[in-house]
């Protein structure tokens, strides 16, 4: 069975390790969260993320125990988590003026 690696217990995504996970495949978690099995709803490339828990629109996407962005739509367990459904909350040039203003 193919695996997804989960770094921290708080994470709501895991990372595809090894090979491409194909839509319909069941994958198991390893790392700090074990024993979960997830059916992939789409192809998940190596190194990319798959939801291991439901993530509501606006909710933080957690990897490494840290927020890596906000869900732009509801994300179901097994969904591919990437640019099409997550908005980064770090290093955004479009928010530079807003961040600079808040810092003053």
C-alpha positions in Angstrom: 0.0 0.0 0.0 1.3 3.5 -0.9 1.9 5.9 2.0 1.4 9.5 2.9 3.7 11.1 5.6 2.2 13.2 8.4 4.7 15.3 10.3 2.6 16.4 13.3 -0.5 15.2 15.0 -2.2 18.6 14.4 -1.7 18.4 10.6 -4.8 18.0 8.4 -2.7 17.1 5.3 -0.2 14.4 4.6 2.5 14.3 1.9 2.7 11.7 -0.9 5.9 9.7 -0.5 7.4 7.3 -3.0 5.4 7.3 -6.1 2.4 9.1 -7.7 -0.9 8.2 -5.9 -3.6 7.5 -8.4 -7.2 8.5 -8.0 -9.1 5.7 -6.3 -6.1 4.3 -4.5 -6.2 3.8 -0.8 -3.1 5.1 1.1 -2.0 4.7 4.7 -0.5 7.3 7.0 2.9 7.1 8.5 5.0 9.5 10.6 3.4 10.9 13.8 0.0 9.9 12.6 -0.5 6.2 11.8 -3.4 3.9 11.3 -5.4 6.2 9.0 -6.4 5.1 5.5 -7.5 7.6 2.9 -8.9 7.1 -0.6 -7.4 9.6 -3.0 -10.0 11.5 -5.0 -7.5 12.7 -7.6 -4.0 11.8 -8.7 -1.5 13.1 -6.1 2.0 13.7 -7.4 5.0 12.7 -5.3 5.7 15.4 -2.7 2.3 16.9 -2.9 -0.5 17.0 -0.2 -3.6 15.1 0.4 -6.3 15.9 3.0 -6.4 13.5 5.9 -9.2 15.4 7.7 -12.0 17.6 6.4 -10.9 21.2 5.9 -13.6 23.9 5.8 -13.4 26.9 3.5 -11.3 29.6 5.3 -9.8 27.1 7.7 -6.0 26.9 8.0 -4.2 24.1 6.2 -1.7 22.6 8.6 1.5 20.9 7.7 4.5 20.6 10.0 2.1 21.7 12.8 2.0 25.1 11.1 -0.4 26.9 8.9 0.7 26.9 5.2 -2.4 28.7 4.0 -6.1 28.9 4.1 -8.6 26.7 2.2 -10.3 28.6 -0.5 -13.1 26.0 -0.7 -14.2 23.0 1.4 -11.7 20.2 1.1 -12.8 16.6 1.8 -10.6 13.8 3.1 -8.8 12.3 0.1 -8.8 15.6 -1.9 -5.6 16.8 -3.6 -4.5 19.9 -1.6 -2.6 22.4 -3.8 -2.9 25.9 -5.4 -6.4 25.3 -6.7 -7.9 25.1 -3.2 -5.3 26.8 -0.9 -4.2 30.4 -0.6 -0.8 31.0 0.9 -0.7 33.2 3.9 3.0 33.9 3.8 5.3 35.8 1.5 2.4 37.3 -0.5 3.5 40.3 -2.5 0.0 41.5 -2.9 -0.3 41.9 0.9 3.1 43.7 1.3 1.5 47.2 1.6 -1.1 45.9 4.1 1.6 44.2 6.2 3.9 47.2 6.1 1.0 49.5 7.2 0.2 47.2 10.1 3.8 47.1 11.2 4.0 50.9 11.6 
